[in-house]
Amino acid sequence: MGAAIQKKVRQFSATYLIKTVSECFEKIPDHRPNKCVIPFANFPKSAFAMMHQKCDSLLAFDEERLDKVCCHNLEKLYHVKDGMVPSDTRMREVLDPVDPSGHKTPFKKLLNIVQRNGALKGFEFKCGKLKDYYLLPVDGTGLFYSGTCRCNDCCIMNEGKKNEAYYHNIMGGCIVHPNQKTVLPLAPEAICKQDGTKKMIVKKRLFDVFWPR
């Protein structure tokens, strides 16, 4: 089997990978009409830190954000400028309108790092006549469900009935290998209602969207 991901490679260190993700967030356009106190990139960086640190909830993260040690760590480890961490409510308000495509770039950048360092070779799966293929299990999961709140992109359950409800689902996938403890997650894709029909589809083919070209 080919080379696996080695921690001794500088570009595979947590510091380098987090910095790469942070730089991607810096390039997402700020949709806010006026200049604000908190830099826009601090919002996705803080959200990423919350998920990366596996906080119990957004509320739990919000309760810790004013702690001096927490702010210092967010600034040094996750490049949150000046330790200015947004509240949970403000984080939702600013990040909800952002085009999801802006959050796909970090996935592509990280996979490119794996490719450039030859580590993707270690995920090639060979079985019988099959060679140079990759295992990519996919699964769907729900993100939002409401009987009253909806947006233009919501999927609809029980349409036209009294119990009509609205929801969002996504499809996610990872490159895996039986002999590797590490998995390589690819950017998730929204499962949307196709215009003019009730058929639920994934907007684009998985590899067309996620695989770096």
N, C-alpha and C positions, 0 to 999 in steps of 0.2 A: 504494500500500500504506500501511497505517496506521503509527502511530508505533512504532518499535522500542525496545528497552530502551536507555536512555541512562544512561551512568555518572554524568552530572552530576546526575541526580536523587538526592537524599540517600538515599531509601529503597532505592536500588539499589546503594549502596556495600557493599563486603564487610563493613565494620564493622557496619552496621545489620542486614544479613541474618544475620550470625553471632549478633548479640545477640538477634535475633528467635528463632532456633533455640534458643539457650541458655535463653531465657525459657520456651519450650515444655517443655524438659526439667525445669525447676523445678517444673512442675505434675504430673509423673508421681508417683503415690503410692509411698512407700517401703514395700516389702513386708517388709523386715527386721524381725524381732520386737523387737530391742533397739536402743537408740541406739548408733551406731557412730562411730568417730573420723572417717572420711571421709564427708562429706555425700553423700547418695544421688545428687543431680544431677551430681556430679563424674564418675560412672561413664558415663552417656550422653554428657556433654560431652567426656570424654577419648576415648571411642570415635569420636565425630564428628570430633574433631581429628585422630585417627589416619587416618581415611578422607579427610578434607579435605586433609590434607598428603600423601596418597598414600604412606604408609609402606610399605615392602616387605612387612612382615608384622607381626603382633601382637607377636612376639618382638622385632623390631627396635625397635618403639615402646617396649616394656618396657625395653630396654637404655638408652634415652635419657631415660626419665622421671625419673631421679634427677639428671640434669644440671641445674645451677642455672639456666642460660640457658633450657633447654627448659621447666623449671617456670615460670619468669618469663613466658615467651611464652604458655604455656597459660593462665596466670592472667589476663594482660592481653588476649589476643586471643580466647580461648575461654571466659573467665569461670569457669575451674576454681578454686573457692574455695581460698585459701591455698596454691595450688600443690600441693595434695594429690592426686597422680595414682595411681590404683590399679594394682596389678600385673596382669599378663595373666591369671593364674589367678583372682584375686579379681574381675576385671572379668567374666569368663565366669560365675562363680558368681552374681554379683548381677544381671547383665543377662539371663541365660537364662530365669529365671522371669517376666520382665516381659511383660505382655500386649502383643503387637505393635501393637494399636490405639493405644497411647500414643505410638508413634513415627510415626504418620501425621499428627499435628497439625502438625508443622513444614512438611510438604509443602503442606497446605491454607493455612497462614498465608502462606507465600511466594507461592503462586499468587494469593492475595487481594491481596497487595501489587502484583503485576503487573496485576491487574484494575483496582484503584483508580487506578493511575497511567496507565491507558489503553494500556499496552504490549501487552496481549493482542490489541488491534486489529491489530497488525502481524503476527499469526500467522494471521489469517483467510485461508482458501484459497478461491480462486474458480477454477472450471473449467467453462466452458460455462454451463449453467443453474444449476450449484451455486454458491451464494453464502453467505457467513457460516458456512462450515464450518471444521473444524480437522482437520489430519492427525495421527493418533495411532497410530503404529506400536507394536506390542507384541511382546514376546518372552518366552520362559520360560528360566529358568536353574536349575541345581542348586546347593543350599547345603550339603547334608549327605548322606553315604552311608556305611553301615556294615553289616557282616554280623552284628554282635552287639549293638550299642548301639541302643536305640529308645525312643520315647516314645509316648504315646497318639495323637498327631497324625501319626505317621509314615505315609507311603505305603509299601506293601509290594510288592516285586518277587519273582517266583517263589514266591508264597505256598504254603506247605505242602511245598516241596521242600528238598533238602539245601542248595542254594545260596540260600535265602531271604535277602533283604537289605532294608534299611530306608533311606528317603531323604526329603528335603524339597526341594521345588521352589517357585519363586515366579514370578509373572508381573509384568513391569514395562512401563511405557509412558511415552512422552514426546510432548509437543506439539511439532511441528516445522514448519518452512516452508522451501521451497527457497531463499528469499532471505535467510534468517536464519542467522547462525552460531551463535546461542544456541538451546538447546533447553530446554524446561520439563518436567522430570521429575515424574511423578505418583507417589504412594506405591505401592509394590509390594503385591501381594496374594498370599497363600499359596494354592498349589494343593493341595487336600486330598482325601482319600478320603471319598466320600460315605457317610454312615451306612447300613449294611445292604447295601451293594453294593460292587462292585470298580471302579465307574466313577470316574474322576478328574475333578473339577470345580473351577472357581474359585468360592469361596464366594458371592460376590455379583457382580453386573454391575459392570464397571469404573467406569462413570461414577456409579453409585449410591454407590460407596464413596468415590471420590476427588474428585468435582467439588464444590466448596464451594457451599453453598446459602444 
